[in-house]
Amino acid sequence: MPLKITSKPEAEVPSSGRSGKVNEDLIALKDAMKKLGSDMVLEIETGSEKAVRGAKVLVTKAAKELGTRWRHWSVGSKVFAKPAEEVRRRMRRSKKTE
């Protein structure tokens, strides 16, 4: 079934039950990422294999907010993350035509 989208005056709709909730897991993860020492890897215990995807999304989101790139992988219900190595790009040499 396609979505049915309409516009209504604000007074005619119920108010939001939440006020902007801060994602405390995201804040804790960003703090841990900032403090991570060299040659160290973050280990995130999710509690279940179904929660692995959510943890990986949090790692990606936290990395973007910090302006860095991180690599993440999982084994069972654990997610591991570490800063991604810098991508080395080769300089492209142009051929001179003589």
HUWOTA-V651789 format. One line per field, one symbol per residue. ss: DSSP state (@ for helix, = for strand, . for the rest). psi: psi as a letter, one per 40 degrees, with the letter a starting at -180 (. if undefined). A space follows every 50 residues. Layout:
ss: ???
psi: ???
This chain:
ss: .........@@@...........@@@@@@@@@@@@......====...@@ @@@@@@@@@@@@@@@@...======..======...............
psi: hiihhihiiddeiiiheiihhhgdddddddddddehiifihhhhhddidd eddddddddddddddefihihiiihbeihiiihiihhhhihhhihhh.
